[in-house]
Amino acid sequence: MTAATMSGAGPDLADPATYAVGVPHAEFARRRREDPVGWVEEPMLRRHSGAGQMATRGTGYWAVTTYDAVLAASRQPDVFSSGQRGAFLADPRTPADLARARELLVNMDAPRHLRVRRLVTSVFTPRAVRALAGSVREHAHALVTGIAGTGHFDVVTDLAAELPLLVLADLLGMPRADRHLLYRWSNSLVGFDDPEFGGGNIETYRAAFGESFHYALRLAVDRREHPRDDLVSLLANAEVDGRRLTDREFCNFWLLLVVAGNETTRHLISGSLTALTEHPGELARLVSGQVELAASAEELIRWVTPIMQFRRTATRDTSLAGRVIAEGDKVVLYYTSANRDEAAIPGAGRLDLGRLPNPHVAFGVGPHFCLGAHLARLELSSLLGELTPYLPRLEVAGPAVRLESNFVNGMKSVPARFR
């Protein structure tokens, strides 16, 4: 594929800096109309370490932007592979990097993906999540009570980050005081391109991996000797195909839970509260009880779509939405665009907290559907429920600072206050 076949000019979907001012929904809408599966040239990105600087450029990829095309690709995991080159936009640099990436669940294909996924499926069933509801509400109540009497607070650091970190600490059997380690590690890994969290520094990225792995190994050793009723004990002692997870497999699984359970819910909560301040009519419907809390949370999940995309690789020559795709081509599924596709979700460009049905794809589709979807819904609903008496007085008190990321729709800071 050459630049000559690239879809029309517009904001660079592949450049992390594009998203510092917001998700380019107008560009996604144009692509849905004109080029549902269109080519994107990747920009030159600079990386640095103690060994010096380097410039890297990806191969380019097909941007899948319509709802139907995202569903079609997601339901053909044998054709659009997560494991062949990984599920993240950046290509692994070496075969060793690819082998390490394939230890993460999101970078696995069947049949291994299914076997490993079964290890924790029981922990995240609706019934299991309902059992966590009491402790989640207690955390949400304590956080809201803590900020209610303050003049100013930050939506991200005081609410959106704290709730999933507290829940994760309980779920993983960690000391609550250690939860901010999870926050720092996930910022360094997911926010790698953001100037504040890494700025392309490979050593910062590797250090975060190393620290988190060492912490996870200490937990694994302890739980194998002294198992408890927590998820870490389950993973540390679980067997796949008659053998226990290796230390590396355990650490990769633990790290995925830490990052996915922290980053995504944090950005979901901060994006949801910001959206409510921007849509006072919808906020009033929520506060007055005109719309159900569960439906409101589902619509906010669609509206925010914290994970904007995942990458796949074509395993053979194929076609998608009429576009011919060659074996080995990179294919990127834009959930954030699919969730605004009016052809599939009428009125998708409008926030409607009473929307029913709401067939969004914010949690993915198919075998890689998000394991933590029920928990994310519970955390958002619990926090909204505790905040409801205060929401009419909530306002943003300064400019929000967005994360420079082409992967997560995130904010680093949202100054706020109760009027």
C-alpha positions as CSV (number, residue, x, y, z in Angstrom):
1,M,0.0,0.0,0.0
2,T,1.3,3.4,-0.9
3,A,0.5,7.0,0.1
4,A,-1.3,7.4,-3.2
5,T,-4.0,5.0,-2.0
6,M,-4.3,6.7,1.4
7,S,-7.8,7.9,2.3
8,G,-8.4,11.7,2.1
9,A,-6.5,14.2,4.1
10,G,-7.6,14.8,7.7
11,P,-6.4,14.5,11.3
12,D,-3.8,11.8,11.6
13,L,-5.5,8.9,13.3
14,A,-2.2,7.1,14.0
15,D,-0.5,10.1,15.7
16,P,-0.9,10.1,19.6
17,A,-0.7,13.9,19.6
18,T,-3.9,14.1,17.6
19,Y,-5.9,13.0,20.6
20,A,-4.5,15.6,22.9
21,V,-7.3,17.9,21.8
22,G,-10.0,15.1,21.7
23,V,-11.1,12.2,19.7
24,P,-11.4,13.3,16.0
25,H,-15.0,12.2,15.6
26,A,-15.5,14.4,12.5
27,E,-12.8,12.5,10.7
28,F,-14.2,9.2,11.8
29,A,-17.6,10.3,10.5
30,R,-16.1,11.3,7.1
31,R,-14.4,7.9,6.9
32,R,-17.6,6.1,7.7
33,R,-19.3,7.9,4.8
34,E,-16.5,7.8,2.3
35,D,-14.0,5.1,3.1
36,P,-15.2,2.6,5.8
37,V,-12.0,0.6,5.5
38,G,-9.4,3.1,4.5
39,W,-5.6,3.2,4.5
40,V,-3.7,5.2,7.1
41,E,0.0,6.0,6.8
42,E,1.7,5.9,10.2
43,P,3.8,9.0,11.3
44,M,7.4,8.9,12.3
45,L,7.6,8.5,16.1
46,R,10.8,9.2,18.0
47,R,11.9,6.8,20.8
48,H,14.9,7.3,23.1
49,S,16.9,5.5,25.7
50,G,20.4,5.6,27.2
51,A,21.7,4.2,23.9
52,G,20.4,7.2,22.0
53,Q,17.5,8.2,19.9
54,M,15.7,6.4,17.1
55,A,12.9,7.1,14.7
56,T,10.4,4.4,13.9
57,R,7.5,4.3,11.4
58,G,4.9,1.7,11.3
59,T,3.9,-0.1,8.1
60,G,0.5,1.6,7.8
61,Y,-2.8,0.0,8.3
62,W,-6.5,-0.3,7.3
63,A,-8.7,1.8,9.5
64,V,-12.0,0.0,10.1
65,T,-14.5,2.6,11.1
66,T,-18.1,1.4,10.5
67,Y,-20.1,-0.6,13.0
68,D,-20.9,-3.5,10.6
69,A,-17.2,-3.8,9.4
70,V,-15.9,-3.8,13.0
71,L,-18.4,-6.6,13.9
72,A,-17.5,-8.6,10.7
73,A,-13.8,-8.5,11.4
74,S,-14.2,-9.2,15.2
75,R,-16.3,-12.3,14.4
76,Q,-13.6,-13.8,12.2
77,P,-10.6,-14.3,14.5
78,D,-9.2,-16.9,12.2
79,V,-8.9,-14.3,9.5
80,F,-8.2,-11.2,11.6
81,S,-5.6,-12.5,14.1
82,S,-4.7,-11.0,17.5
83,G,-1.7,-13.2,17.9
84,Q,0.1,-13.0,14.6
85,R,1.6,-9.6,15.3
86,G,-0.2,-8.6,18.5
87,A,-3.2,-6.5,19.2
88,F,-1.5,-3.1,19.7
89,L,-0.8,-0.6,16.9
90,A,2.9,-0.6,17.2
91,D,4.6,-3.6,15.5
92,P,6.9,-5.7,17.7
93,R,10.5,-4.8,16.9
94,T,12.0,-8.3,17.2
95,P,10.8,-12.0,17.3
96,A,11.6,-11.9,21.0
97,D,9.4,-8.9,21.5
98,L,6.6,-10.7,19.7
99,A,7.0,-13.8,21.8
100,R,6.8,-11.7,24.9
101,A,3.7,-9.9,23.6
102,R,2.0,-13.2,23.0
103,E,2.1,-14.0,26.7
104,L,-0.6,-11.3,27.2
105,L,-4.2,-12.6,26.8
106,V,-5.1,-9.8,24.3
107,N,-2.3,-11.0,22.0
108,M,-3.4,-14.6,21.9
109,D,-5.4,-16.6,19.3
110,A,-7.4,-19.8,19.8
111,P,-7.0,-22.4,21.1
112,R,-4.6,-21.0,23.7
113,H,-6.6,-17.9,24.2
114,L,-9.7,-19.9,25.3
115,R,-7.7,-22.1,27.7
116,V,-6.0,-19.2,29.4
117,R,-9.1,-17.1,29.5
118,R,-11.0,-19.8,31.3
119,L,-8.7,-19.3,34.3
120,V,-10.4,-16.1,35.4
121,T,-13.8,-16.2,33.7
122,S,-15.5,-17.4,36.9
123,V,-14.2,-14.4,38.7
124,F,-15.9,-11.9,36.4
125,T,-19.3,-13.5,35.9
126,P,-22.3,-11.2,36.7
127,R,-23.0,-13.3,39.8
128,A,-19.4,-12.9,41.0
129,V,-19.4,-9.2,40.3
130,R,-22.6,-8.8,42.2
131,A,-20.9,-10.2,45.2
132,L,-18.4,-7.3,45.0
133,A,-21.2,-4.7,44.9
134,G,-21.2,-3.9,48.6
135,S,-17.5,-3.2,48.8
136,V,-17.6,-1.2,45.5
137,R,-20.4,1.0,46.9
138,E,-18.5,1.5,50.1
139,H,-15.5,2.7,48.3
140,A,-17.6,5.0,46.1
141,H,-19.4,6.4,49.1
142,A,-16.1,7.1,50.9
143,L,-14.6,8.9,47.9
144,V,-17.7,11.1,47.3
145,T,-18.0,11.9,51.0
146,G,-14.3,12.9,51.0
147,I,-14.7,15.4,48.2
148,A,-18.2,16.7,49.0
149,G,-17.0,19.3,51.5
150,T,-14.0,20.5,49.5
151,G,-14.0,23.6,47.4
152,H,-12.1,22.0,44.5
153,F,-11.1,18.5,43.5
154,D,-9.8,16.7,40.4
155,V,-12.1,14.3,38.7
156,V,-9.3,12.0,37.6
157,T,-7.0,11.7,40.6
158,D,-9.6,12.1,43.4
159,L,-12.4,10.0,41.9
160,A,-11.8,8.2,38.6
161,A,-8.4,6.8,39.4
162,E,-9.1,6.0,43.1
163,L,-12.2,3.8,42.7
164,P,-10.8,1.2,40.4
165,L,-7.5,1.2,42.3
166,L,-9.2,0.4,45.6
167,V,-11.4,-2.3,43.9
168,L,-8.3,-3.8,42.3
169,A,-6.4,-3.9,45.6
170,D,-9.3,-5.8,47.1
171,L,-9.6,-8.1,44.2
172,L,-5.9,-8.9,43.9
173,G,-5.4,-9.2,47.7
174,M,-2.9,-6.3,47.7
175,P,-2.3,-3.8,50.5
176,R,-4.4,-0.7,49.7
177,A,-1.4,1.5,50.3
178,D,0.2,-0.1,47.2
179,R,-2.5,0.9,44.8
180,H,-0.6,4.0,43.6
181,L,2.1,1.7,42.3
182,L,-0.5,0.3,39.9
183,Y,-1.4,3.8,38.9
184,R,2.2,4.7,38.1
185,W,3.0,1.5,36.3
186,S,-0.1,1.7,34.1
187,N,0.6,5.4,33.2
188,S,4.1,4.5,32.1
189,L,2.9,1.5,30.0
190,V,-0.4,2.8,28.4
191,G,0.7,6.4,28.4
192,F,4.1,5.6,26.9
193,D,3.7,8.3,24.1
194,D,2.5,11.0,26.4
195,P,5.3,13.5,27.3
196,E,4.4,13.4,31.0
197,F,4.4,9.7,31.4
198,G,7.2,8.5,29.2
199,G,7.5,10.6,26.1
200,G,8.7,7.6,24.1
201,N,11.4,6.7,26.7
202,I,12.0,3.0,26.2
203,E,13.9,2.8,29.6
204,T,10.9,4.2,31.4
205,Y,8.7,1.6,29.8
206,R,11.0,-1.3,30.6
207,A,11.4,-0.1,34.2
208,A,7.7,-0.1,34.7
209,F,7.5,-3.6,33.3
210,G,10.4,-4.8,35.5
211,E,9.0,-3.3,38.7
212,S,5.5,-4.6,38.2
213,F,6.9,-8.1,37.3
214,H,9.0,-8.2,40.5
215,Y,6.0,-7.2,42.6
216,A,3.8,-9.8,40.9
217,L,6.4,-12.5,41.5
218,R,6.5,-11.7,45.2
219,L,2.8,-12.0,45.3
220,A,2.9,-15.4,43.5
221,V,5.4,-16.9,45.8
222,D,3.4,-15.8,48.9
223,R,0.1,-17.1,47.5
224,R,1.6,-20.5,46.5
225,E,2.8,-20.9,50.1
226,H,-0.1,-19.2,51.8
227,P,-3.2,-19.2,49.4
228,R,-6.0,-16.9,50.2
229,D,-9.5,-16.2,48.8
230,D,-8.4,-13.8,46.1
231,L,-7.7,-13.7,42.4
232,V,-3.9,-13.8,42.8
233,S,-4.1,-17.1,44.7
234,L,-6.3,-18.5,41.9
235,L,-3.9,-17.5,39.2
236,A,-0.7,-18.5,41.1
237,N,-2.0,-22.0,41.7
238,A,-4.1,-22.5,38.5
239,E,-3.2,-25.1,35.8
240,V,-3.6,-24.9,32.1
241,D,-3.4,-28.2,30.2
242,G,-2.2,-30.0,33.3
243,R,0.5,-27.6,34.2
244,R,0.7,-24.5,36.4
245,L,1.3,-21.1,34.8
246,T,5.0,-20.2,34.5
247,D,6.2,-17.2,36.4
248,R,6.3,-15.2,33.1
249,E,2.8,-16.3,32.2
250,F,1.5,-15.4,35.7
251,C,3.2,-12.0,35.6
252,N,1.8,-11.2,32.2
253,F,-1.7,-12.2,33.2
254,W,-1.4,-10.2,36.4
255,L,-0.2,-7.1,34.6
256,L,-3.0,-7.3,32.1
257,L,-5.5,-7.3,34.9
258,V,-3.8,-4.4,36.6
259,V,-3.7,-2.2,33.5
260,A,-7.1,-3.2,32.1
261,G,-8.8,-2.9,35.4
262,N,-7.3,0.4,36.2
263,E,-6.8,2.4,33.0
264,T,-10.1,1.7,31.3
265,T,-12.4,2.3,34.2
266,R,-10.5,5.5,35.2
267,H,-10.9,6.9,31.7
268,L,-14.5,5.8,31.6
269,I,-15.4,7.6,34.8
270,S,-13.6,10.8,34.0
271,G,-15.0,10.9,30.5
272,S,-18.5,10.2,31.9
273,L,-18.5,12.9,34.4
274,T,-17.1,15.4,31.9
275,A,-19.8,14.4,29.4
276,L,-22.5,15.0,32.0
277,T,-21.3,18.6,32.7
278,E,-21.3,19.2,28.9
279,H,-24.9,17.9,28.6
280,P,-26.9,19.5,31.4
281,G,-30.2,18.3,30.0
282,E,-29.1,14.6,30.2
283,L,-27.6,15.3,33.7
284,A,-31.0,16.6,34.8
285,R,-32.8,13.5,33.5
286,L,-30.4,11.3,35.5
287,V,-30.7,13.3,38.7
288,S,-34.5,13.5,38.5
289,G,-34.9,9.7,38.0
290,Q,-36.3,10.0,34.5
291,V,-33.7,7.6,33.2
292,E,-32.5,4.4,34.9
293,L,-29.0,4.4,36.4
294,A,-28.0,1.2,34.5
295,A,-29.1,2.6,31.1
296,S,-27.3,5.8,31.8
297,A,-24.1,4.0,32.6
298,E,-24.4,1.9,29.4
299,E,-24.9,5.0,27.3
300,L,-21.9,6.7,28.9
301,I,-19.8,3.6,28.2
302,R,-20.8,3.9,24.5
303,W,-20.2,7.7,24.5
304,V,-16.8,7.6,26.0
305,T,-15.4,4.3,24.6
306,P,-12.3,4.3,26.7
307,I,-10.4,1.7,24.5
308,M,-10.6,3.4,21.1
309,Q,-9.1,0.6,19.0
310,F,-7.4,-2.8,18.8
311,R,-5.2,-4.0,16.0
312,R,-5.5,-7.3,14.0
313,T,-3.4,-8.9,11.3
314,A,-4.9,-10.5,8.2
315,T,-3.9,-14.2,8.1
316,R,-4.8,-14.5,4.4
317,D,-6.0,-12.5,1.4
318,T,-9.5,-11.4,2.2
319,S,-12.0,-8.5,1.8
320,L,-13.8,-6.3,4.3
321,A,-16.6,-3.8,3.4
322,G,-15.6,-4.3,-0.3
323,R,-11.9,-3.5,0.3
324,V,-9.3,-6.1,-0.7
325,I,-6.9,-6.8,2.2
326,A,-3.7,-8.7,1.6
327,E,-2.3,-11.4,3.9
328,G,-0.1,-9.8,6.5
329,D,-1.9,-6.4,6.4
330,K,-2.4,-4.5,9.6
331,V,-6.1,-3.9,10.3
332,V,-7.2,-1.6,13.1
333,L,-10.8,-1.9,14.6
334,Y,-12.0,1.6,15.7
335,Y,-14.6,0.9,18.4
336,T,-14.9,4.6,19.1
337,S,-16.0,5.2,15.5
338,A,-18.3,2.2,15.4
339,N,-20.1,3.5,18.5
340,R,-21.0,6.7,16.7
341,D,-22.2,5.0,13.5
342,E,-25.8,6.3,12.9
343,A,-26.5,3.5,10.4
344,A,-26.3,1.0,13.3
345,I,-27.2,3.1,16.3
346,P,-29.8,5.7,15.4
347,G,-29.0,9.1,16.9
348,A,-25.5,7.8,17.8
349,G,-24.1,11.4,17.6
350,R,-26.3,12.4,20.5
351,L,-25.9,11.5,24.2
352,D,-29.1,9.8,25.3
353,L,-29.0,8.4,28.8
354,G,-32.3,6.5,28.2
355,R,-31.1,4.8,25.1
356,L,-32.6,1.3,24.8
357,P,-31.4,-0.9,23.2
358,N,-27.8,0.1,23.2
359,P,-25.8,-2.4,21.1
360,H,-22.4,-0.6,21.5
361,V,-19.0,-2.3,21.1
362,A,-17.1,-0.5,23.7
363,F,-16.1,-3.8,25.3
364,G,-15.2,-5.4,22.0
365,V,-16.9,-8.2,20.2
366,G,-16.3,-11.9,19.9
367,P,-13.8,-14.1,21.7
368,H,-11.9,-11.0,23.1
369,F,-14.9,-9.4,24.7
370,C,-13.7,-7.6,27.8
371,L,-13.6,-9.9,30.9
372,G,-14.1,-6.9,33.2
373,A,-17.2,-5.5,31.5
374,H,-19.5,-6.3,34.4
375,L,-17.1,-4.8,36.9
376,A,-16.7,-1.6,34.9
377,R,-20.5,-1.2,34.7
378,L,-20.7,-1.8,38.5
379,E,-18.0,0.7,39.3
380,L,-19.5,3.5,37.1
381,S,-23.0,2.9,38.3
382,S,-22.0,2.8,42.0
383,L,-20.1,6.1,41.6
384,L,-22.9,7.8,39.7
385,G,-25.4,6.6,42.4
386,E,-23.3,8.1,45.2
387,L,-22.8,11.4,43.2
388,T,-26.4,11.9,42.2
389,P,-27.3,14.3,45.0
390,Y,-24.2,16.5,44.1
391,L,-24.4,16.3,40.3
392,P,-26.6,19.4,39.8
393,R,-23.8,21.4,41.4
394,L,-20.9,19.7,39.5
395,E,-18.9,21.9,37.1
396,V,-15.5,21.8,35.4
397,A,-13.4,24.4,37.0
398,G,-10.5,24.6,34.6
399,P,-9.1,23.2,31.3
400,A,-9.0,19.4,31.2
401,V,-5.6,17.9,30.2
402,R,-6.0,14.9,27.8
403,L,-3.6,12.0,27.4
404,E,-1.6,11.9,24.2
405,S,-2.6,8.4,23.2
406,N,-4.0,6.8,20.0
407,F,-5.2,3.8,22.1
408,V,-7.1,5.0,25.1
409,N,-9.6,7.9,25.3
410,G,-8.1,9.4,28.5
411,M,-7.7,12.4,30.6
412,K,-4.8,13.2,33.0
413,S,-6.6,16.0,34.9
414,V,-10.0,17.5,35.1
415,P,-10.3,20.3,37.7
416,A,-13.8,20.5,39.1
417,R,-15.9,21.8,42.0
418,F,-19.4,21.7,43.4
419,R,-21.1,25.1,43.0
